[in-house]
Every structure is written in C-alpha cells, then in structure tokens.
Amino acid sequence: MSLGFKPPSPVLSTRLIVSSLLAVKSGVGLAPLPVPFAEQESDLVAVLGPLPELTYPFYLVMHRDMRRTPRVRAFFDFVIAEIKTVRLALSGVAQRPKQ
C-alpha cells in the first residue's frame, strides 16, 4: 500500500528514555514515552494512545537452586502478581492516582 508520500527519515535515534524525553521537549518531534515519565511534564501532550507494537515480552529467570529460597520466591511471587498492573500503568491504559 502506498502512502502517497515518503515519510521523513528519523532525525534522532536513541534507546534512552531520558534522551527521548529531552528531544521531544526541545521540539525535535514525537517519541513513544512511558506514561509515568510523560505525566510529569506539563508541557507534553499525548497524541497517540497505547501502541501494541511497542509491547515487548520480558522474561524473569532464576537459577533452579534459588527456586525454593524464601526471599527469591517472595520476589518472584510479587512480580508475577503485580506485572499486569505495572504494564497497564506504563502503557497508560490504567489510570494512576495523581500525587
């Protein structure tokens, strides 16, 4: 499918959230930012909703000998219980309480 125009080439490419945030604030253009970072900046405006293309899987692994260690098990249980909430908050789908 042809768009009818050639999209502009990226001006900046970075893997750092802080660099993206500073670039957007300086007027370079648009950047996908985690909602908790962007919410702290009153001069930014959300122009797109959550983008499924920017959702990445991650893996939480542990050595099998650590599986039954209480502090390690407690951490894993906590992460598993909270991961959906964290993912929704980072994407902006869930509304976080204002501080």
Phi and psi in degrees as a GROMACS rama.xvg file:
@    title "Ramachandran Plot"
@    xaxis  label "Phi"
@    yaxis  label "Psi"
@TYPE xy
-92.3451  135.568  SER-2
-81.8582  -14.8163  LEU-3
86.8977  -3.52666  GLY-4
-154.54  160.355  PHE-5
-95.4252  119.281  LYS-6
-60.6317  146.608  PRO-7
-66.7458  151.272  PRO-8
-74.0245  149.048  SER-9
-60.2131  141.317  PRO-10
-88.7144  -30.4077  VAL-11
-143.342  141.28  LEU-12
-132.017  125.032  SER-13
-147.301  154.186  THR-14
-105.823  1.60487  ARG-15
-99.1549  128.347  LEU-16
-61.8672  -41.9993  ILE-17
-62.4806  -41.3036  VAL-18
-63.8978  -42.2458  SER-19
-62.0769  -45.0354  SER-20
-60.4155  -47.2658  LEU-21
-64.7974  -37.1068  LEU-22
-64.3101  -44.8187  ALA-23
-63.122  -44.3795  VAL-24
-64.2768  -27.0461  LYS-25
-86.2893  -4.23824  SER-26
96.563  12.5469  GLY-27
-63.5763  -38.5626  VAL-28
159.503  -143.936  GLY-29
-101.6  153.993  LEU-30
-154.948  143.604  ALA-31
-75.7629  125.853  PRO-32
-127.992  142.908  LEU-33
-60.7175  135.365  PRO-34
-52.499  -44.2563  VAL-35
-58.5125  -31.7824  PRO-36
-73.7735  -48.0918  PHE-37
-65.7378  -34.1479  ALA-38
-62.3426  -24.7077  GLU-39
-77.7971  -9.22122  GLN-40
-108.757  103.88  GLU-41
-68.6129  -18.1016  SER-42
-90.7563  1.98387  ASP-43
-97.8779  148.335  LEU-44
-126.792  132.051  VAL-45
-73.4175  127.817  ALA-46
-111.647  -16.3405  VAL-47
-131.954  151.803  LEU-48
-82.2815  -170.596  GLY-49
-57.2482  138.857  PRO-50
-111.681  111.251  LEU-51
-57.1989  -28.0665  PRO-52
-63.6842  -19.8168  GLU-53
-97.4449  9.80927  LEU-54
-89.8671  121.608  THR-55
-113.441  139.421  TYR-56
-73.3822  151.636  PRO-57
-138.56  158.07  PHE-58
-123.492  135.864  TYR-59
-108.801  115.446  LEU-60
-123.099  155.856  VAL-61
-147.16  156.104  MET-62
-68.7946  140.672  HIS-63
-60.4834  -27.8973  ARG-64
-70.0016  -20.0721  ASP-65
-91.1875  -7.55901  MET-66
-55.6471  -34.6009  ARG-67
-102.159  5.46015  ARG-68
-71.7598  123.297  THR-69
-54.2396  -45.2189  PRO-70
-68.2748  -35.776  ARG-71
-69.9312  -44.5851  VAL-72
-61.4445  -41.6563  ARG-73
-62.3456  -42.3671  ALA-74
-62.3088  -48.0161  PHE-75
-61.4792  -43.2253  PHE-76
-61.3446  -40.2442  ASP-77
-63.8161  -48.8322  PHE-78
-60.1819  -44.856  VAL-79
-62.3563  -40.2312  ILE-80
-69.3291  -32.1031  ALA-81
-101.522  -9.39669  GLU-82
-60.5705  -38.2392  ILE-83
-64.7822  -41.1746  LYS-84
-63.3877  -44.2561  THR-85
-63.8036  -45.3025  VAL-86
-60.6209  -44.2336  ARG-87
-64.6125  -39.7496  LEU-88
-65.8932  -42.5383  ALA-89
-66.5538  -32.4298  LEU-90
-84.4909  -15.821  SER-91
91.9264  0.780639  GLY-92
-70.7041  -43.0273  VAL-93
-89.1018  137.775  ALA-94
-83.552  125.888  GLN-95
-93.9116  148.041  ARG-96
-64.3935  138.738  PRO-97
-73.598  141.373  LYS-98
